[in-house]
Amino acid sequence: MKTESFGPVLRVSGLAELSAPSSPAVQFTIHSALRDEHQSVEIDSSTLRFVDCAGLRALVSLHRSLQSRNGSIRLVQPTDTFLRLLKYTQLHHQFEIISN
């Protein structure tokens, strides 16, 4: 996983999995990279191959944390499977989703 700062945006890329074993490290890495100037986190979701309930919980937790500072999460190019999961769980309303 890689994080890059672009002014008010923290970009996250290279995520293959967001699950019970990986989500604590992902959350820690993102929270550690967040700076006061970051208003949003963009997560390149095109490489995500597996997401479980712990991964969804991590996204919701990050979303709440960012909302408290008037920020947001953008899920960029989610896979069809991930997008279906977000829709089935009604979480697609929580995040800005950017698809082609």
C-alpha positions as CSV (number, residue, x, y, z in Angstrom):
1,M,0.0,0.0,0.0
2,K,1.2,3.5,-0.9
3,T,0.1,6.9,0.4
4,E,0.8,10.2,-1.4
5,S,-0.1,13.7,-0.4
6,F,-1.5,16.1,-3.0
7,G,-2.4,19.3,-1.1
8,P,-5.7,18.7,0.6
9,V,-5.9,15.1,-0.7
10,L,-4.3,12.0,0.7
11,R,-4.2,9.3,-2.0
12,V,-4.1,5.6,-1.1
13,S,-3.2,3.0,-3.8
14,G,-2.0,-0.6,-4.0
15,L,-4.6,-2.1,-1.8
16,A,-5.3,-5.8,-2.7
17,E,-7.3,-6.7,0.3
18,L,-9.3,-5.0,3.1
19,S,-10.1,-7.7,5.6
20,A,-9.8,-8.7,9.2
21,P,-6.1,-9.5,9.0
22,S,-5.2,-6.4,6.9
23,S,-7.6,-3.7,8.0
24,P,-5.8,-2.7,11.3
25,A,-2.5,-2.0,9.4
26,V,-4.4,-0.2,6.6
27,Q,-6.2,2.0,9.2
28,F,-2.9,2.7,11.0
29,T,-1.1,3.6,7.8
30,I,-3.8,6.0,6.6
31,H,-4.3,7.7,10.0
32,S,-0.5,8.1,10.4
33,A,-0.3,9.7,6.9
34,L,-3.2,12.1,7.6
35,R,-2.2,15.7,8.1
36,D,-4.3,18.7,9.1
37,E,-4.4,20.0,5.5
38,H,-5.9,16.7,4.2
39,Q,-9.6,17.2,3.6
40,S,-10.2,14.0,1.7
41,V,-8.8,10.6,1.3
42,E,-8.9,9.0,-2.2
43,I,-8.7,5.3,-2.2
44,D,-7.8,3.7,-5.5
45,S,-10.2,0.7,-5.3
46,S,-9.3,-0.8,-8.7
47,T,-6.8,-3.2,-7.2
48,L,-9.1,-4.4,-4.3
49,R,-9.8,-8.1,-4.8
50,F,-11.3,-8.9,-1.4
51,V,-13.2,-6.9,1.2
52,D,-14.9,-8.4,4.3
53,C,-17.0,-6.9,7.1
54,A,-13.8,-5.8,8.9
55,G,-12.7,-4.0,5.8
56,L,-16.1,-2.3,5.6
57,R,-15.9,-1.4,9.3
58,A,-12.5,0.2,8.7
59,L,-13.8,2.3,5.8
60,V,-16.8,3.5,8.0
61,S,-14.5,4.3,10.9
62,L,-12.2,6.3,8.6
63,H,-15.3,8.0,7.1
64,R,-16.5,9.1,10.6
65,S,-13.0,10.3,11.5
66,L,-12.8,12.4,8.4
67,Q,-16.4,13.7,8.8
68,S,-15.5,15.1,12.2
69,R,-13.0,17.4,10.4
70,N,-15.4,18.1,7.5
71,G,-13.5,15.7,5.2
72,S,-14.6,12.8,3.0
73,I,-13.6,9.5,1.4
74,R,-13.5,9.0,-2.4
75,L,-13.5,5.4,-3.7
76,V,-11.9,5.6,-7.1
77,Q,-12.6,3.0,-9.7
78,P,-14.1,0.3,-7.5
79,T,-14.3,-3.2,-8.9
80,D,-17.7,-4.4,-9.8
81,T,-17.7,-6.9,-6.9
82,F,-16.7,-4.1,-4.4
83,L,-19.4,-1.8,-5.8
84,R,-22.0,-4.5,-5.5
85,L,-20.9,-5.1,-1.8
86,L,-21.3,-1.4,-1.1
87,K,-24.7,-1.3,-2.6
88,Y,-25.9,-4.5,-0.9
89,T,-24.8,-3.0,2.5
90,Q,-26.2,0.4,1.6
91,L,-22.8,1.9,2.2
92,H,-22.6,3.4,-1.3
93,H,-24.4,6.4,0.1
94,Q,-21.6,7.0,2.6
95,F,-18.8,7.5,0.1
96,E,-18.1,9.5,-3.0
97,I,-17.7,6.8,-5.7
98,I,-15.7,7.8,-8.8
99,S,-16.0,5.3,-11.7
100,N,-15.3,5.5,-15.4
